[in-house]
Amino acid sequence: MTFTVENFEFFLLILVRITGFVYTAPFFSLKNVPVRLKVGFSIFISIILFQTTSYETLTYSGVMGFAIFATKEVMVGVIMGLFSNIAYHILAFAGHLIDMEIGFSMVNQLDPVSQIETTITANLYGYLVLLMMIVTNLHHYFITAIVDSFQVIPVGDVVFHPEMYLVMVRFVTDYFIIGFRIVLPVFASILIVNTILAILAKVAPQMNMFVVGMQLKVFVGLIVLTLIIGLIPSVADFIFNEMITMLKASIEMMV
């Protein structure tokens, strides 16, 4: 096997795209995953792709020309990983709304995925959806996507369309729609509780509805969460479909 400087440059461009994707994609970008494992996985995938991807001659002038090529390839991997991973934050939004309704919004925990402070319910949904991602082998889909991207977006032939912001605008719409779908059972039950408390406040004004309402909301909220725990696969389906949609849209904007 012959290995020239041109081959090495081609391999580096493959490596930077894979590395950008691994450090931003769902599951692979977890802070719990060691950095050595991420680097080794990126190099391993890049070696396989270098053997299977058809070589294309790169035309550039000087170090700056190659740096521009490398920057474009990094942006391809980062955009694909970021656009697919951003759907995970819908769970944090939905969990925050649920905890705000049942009275747990003041209790925050560290989310191991995003490394930010989130509420208890958001953490619960995050762990369950991440577990289903592993069980259903969705991470294999993302590996296949980044591998197939070299057929759709050849190395050194990247075009960033200015309409890419429209993908984010569409995501913001889906962000609120999916989030409120997840929250709807708890929101409806707490709305009924608030209505009952309002009626009781008129019927028996001597009762302290503030004290009763706080405990009743927690009690009803935990019961509803227990009843809808079986709907977690549907929640994961919403998130996974949004991840796949955003990933495909990001690729379309770079072809």
Stockholm file with secondary structure:
# STOCKHOLM 1.0

chainA/1-255         MTFTVENFEFFLLILVRITGFVYTAPFFSLKNVPVRLKVGFSIFISIILFQTTSYETLTYSGVMGFAIFATKEVMVGVIMGLFSNIAYHILAFAGHLIDMEIGFSMVNQLDPVSQIETTITANLYGYLVLLMMIVTNLHHYFITAIVDSFQVIPVGDVVFHPEMYLVMVRFVTDYFIIGFRIVLPVFASILIVNTILAILAKVAPQMNMFVVGMQLKVFVGLIVLTLIIGLIPSVADFIFNEMITMLKASIEMMV
#=GR chainA/1-255 SS CCCCHHHHHHHHHHHHHHHHHHTTSTTTTCTTSCHHHHHHHHHHHHHHHHHHSCCCCCCCCHHHHHHHHHHHHHHHHHHHHHHHHGGGHHHHHHHHHHHHHHTCTTCEEECTTTCSEEEHHHHHHHHHHHHHHHHTTHHHHHHHHHHHHHHHSCTTCCCCCGGGHHHHHHHHHHHHHHHHHHHHHHHHHHHHHHHHHHHHHHHCTTSCHHHHHHHHHHHHHHHHHHHGGGGHHHHHHHHHHHHHHHHHHHHHTTC
#=GC SS_cons         CCCCHHHHHHHHHHHHHHHHHHTTSTTTTCTTSCHHHHHHHHHHHHHHHHHHSCCCCCCCCHHHHHHHHHHHHHHHHHHHHHHHHGGGHHHHHHHHHHHHHHTCTTCEEECTTTCSEEEHHHHHHHHHHHHHHHHTTHHHHHHHHHHHHHHHSCTTCCCCCGGGHHHHHHHHHHHHHHHHHHHHHHHHHHHHHHHHHHHHHHHCTTSCHHHHHHHHHHHHHHHHHHHGGGGHHHHHHHHHHHHHHHHHHHHHTTC
//
